[in-house]
Amino acid sequence: MFGCLVAGRLVQTVAQQVAEDKFVFNLPDYENINHVVVFMLGTVPFPEGMGGSVYFCYPDENGVPVWQLLGFVTNEKPSAIFKISGLKSGKGSQHPFGTMTIPQMPSVAQIGISVELLEILAQQTPVASAAVSSVNSFTEFTQKMLDNFYNFASSFAVTQAQMTPNPSEAFIPANVILKWYENFQRRLTQNPSFWKT
């Protein structure tokens, strides 16, 4: 019914069923995982009016399982990407897994899926840091690069009175770099792929 994917690893499609409506995937070496994808296989849909809450569970320093709500999957939203790199510390949240004896080993975390009513899913609040940024990494990189370039170039700014005339060096006014920076930012915001044309 469900699948779980971590970059650089094989897809997991056989979840351990720990209760009639609860499923778990093991994530060995979870400390090195940044994102996890949870998806429906398409073979068995949720019953009408049902969906699946997705939880991340890791052992705290005492080996006690800490469960955190990531989000959900439904027939209408059959897959989701969750960022778990920032969740490996902190407090747990309420969860439907209770005190089930799910094997817990150090360095192994779990993704838990609990089949629940859609009304219950709508009332739940996932951990804020589990959401994947809507800004794609290229756009984020480009903005950071622009900021870095502008700050670097500005650090060499001098007034005309401070300049030593040197006919072999070109002079670029700082306001030209600022104008280019603002123009590039505007175009990137309007269309992150503008540079491809």
C-alpha positions in Angstrom: 0.0 0.0 0.0 2.9 2.4 0.9 6.4 3.1 -0.3 9.3 5.0 1.3 12.3 6.5 -0.5 15.5 8.0 0.8 18.0 9.4 -1.7 20.8 7.0 -2.5 19.0 4.0 -1.1 16.7 1.4 -2.5 12.9 2.1 -2.5 11.1 0.3 0.4 7.7 -1.0 -0.6 7.1 -3.5 2.2 6.1 -1.8 5.4 5.9 -3.7 8.7 2.3 -3.7 9.8 2.2 -3.2 13.6 -1.5 -2.8 13.9 -4.6 -3.1 11.6 -4.2 0.5 10.6 -0.6 1.3 11.4 2.5 0.7 9.3 6.2 1.3 9.9 9.3 1.6 7.7 12.8 1.3 9.3 15.4 3.9 8.4 18.9 2.6 9.3 21.6 5.2 9.6 19.0 7.9 10.0 21.5 10.5 11.1 22.6 10.8 7.5 19.1 11.3 6.0 18.0 14.8 5.1 14.7 14.1 3.2 12.3 11.2 3.0 9.5 10.6 0.4 6.4 8.7 1.5 4.0 7.6 -1.2 1.1 5.3 -2.0 1.9 2.4 -4.4 -1.4 2.8 -6.2 -2.3 -0.8 -5.7 -4.7 -0.3 -2.7 -6.3 3.1 -2.2 -7.4 4.4 1.2 -11.0 3.6 2.1 -13.4 6.5 1.4 -12.9 9.4 3.9 -9.6 8.0 5.1 -5.9 9.1 4.8 -2.6 8.4 6.4 -0.8 10.5 9.0 3.0 10.3 8.5 5.2 10.3 11.6 9.0 10.2 12.1 10.3 8.3 15.1 13.9 8.3 16.4 15.5 7.2 19.7 16.4 9.9 22.1 19.6 9.8 24.1 18.0 7.2 26.5 16.7 5.0 23.6 13.1 6.1 24.2 11.2 6.5 20.9 10.3 10.2 20.0 7.5 10.5 17.5 6.9 13.7 15.5 4.1 14.3 13.0 5.4 15.1 9.5 2.2 15.4 7.5 -0.1 13.1 5.6 -0.9 11.3 2.4 -4.4 10.7 0.9 -5.9 9.4 -2.3 -5.9 13.0 -3.6 -2.3 13.6 -2.4 -0.6 10.2 -2.8 2.9 11.3 -2.1 4.9 13.8 0.0 8.5 14.8 0.6 9.5 15.6 4.2 12.6 17.2 5.6 13.8 15.3 8.6 17.3 16.6 9.0 16.2 19.1 11.6 14.0 16.8 13.6 16.6 14.6 15.2 16.3 16.4 18.5 13.5 18.1 20.4 10.2 17.0 21.8 7.8 14.5 20.5 4.2 15.1 19.8 1.0 13.1 20.3 0.9 10.1 18.1 -1.4 7.1 17.6 1.4 4.5 18.0 1.0 4.4 21.8 3.3 2.1 23.6 3.5 -0.5 20.8 6.7 -2.6 21.0 8.2 -1.6 17.7 11.8 -2.8 17.6 14.0 0.3 18.2 17.8 0.1 17.7 20.3 2.9 18.0 20.9 4.6 14.7 17.6 3.2 13.3 14.6 5.5 13.0 11.1 4.8 11.7 8.5 6.3 9.4 5.1 5.5 10.8 1.9 5.7 8.8 -1.4 5.7 10.7 -4.7 5.3 8.7 -7.2 7.8 10.1 -10.3 9.8 9.1 -9.7 12.8 6.9 -11.4 15.1 9.5 -8.7 14.0 12.0 -5.9 14.6 9.5 -7.2 18.1 8.9 -7.0 19.0 12.6 -3.4 17.8 13.1 -0.4 20.2 13.1 2.8 18.8 11.7 6.2 19.8 12.9 7.0 23.1 11.1 10.5 22.1 10.1 9.3 19.0 8.3 7.9 20.9 5.4 10.1 21.1 2.4 11.0 24.6 1.2 9.0 25.8 -1.7 12.0 27.7 -3.1 13.9 25.3 -5.2 17.6 24.9 -4.5 18.8 26.5 -7.7 16.8 29.7 -6.9 18.1 29.7 -3.4 21.7 29.1 -4.6 21.4 31.9 -7.2 20.1 34.4 -4.6 22.9 33.5 -2.2 25.5 33.8 -5.0 24.1 37.3 -5.9 24.2 38.4 -2.3 27.8 37.1 -2.0 28.9 38.8 -5.2 27.4 42.1 -4.4 28.8 42.1 -0.9 32.3 41.1 -2.2 32.3 43.7 -4.9 31.0 46.4 -2.5 33.8 45.7 -0.1 36.2 47.2 -2.6 34.2 50.4 -3.1 36.1 53.6 -2.9 35.1 57.2 -3.6 36.6 59.0 -6.6 38.7 61.1 -4.3 40.3 57.8 -2.9 41.0 56.4 -6.3 44.6 56.3 -7.6 44.5 56.8 -11.4 45.7 53.6 -13.2 45.1 53.5 -16.9 45.4 49.7 -17.0 42.5 49.1 -14.6 38.8 49.4 -15.5 36.4 51.2 -13.2 32.8 49.9 -12.6 30.6 52.2 -10.6 29.0 50.5 -7.6 25.5 51.8 -8.7 25.9 49.7 -11.9 26.5 46.5 -9.9 23.6 47.4 -7.7 21.3 48.0 -10.7 22.4 44.6 -12.3 21.8 42.9 -8.9 18.3 44.3 -8.5 17.4 43.5 -12.2 18.7 39.9 -11.9 16.8 39.4 -8.6 13.5 40.7 -10.2 13.9 38.5 -13.2 14.7 35.5 -11.1 11.6 36.1 -8.9 9.4 36.4 -12.0 10.8 33.3 -13.8 13.5 31.2 -12.2 14.3 29.7 -15.6 14.8 33.0 -17.4 18.5 32.4 -17.9 17.8 29.3 -20.0 16.5 31.3 -23.0 
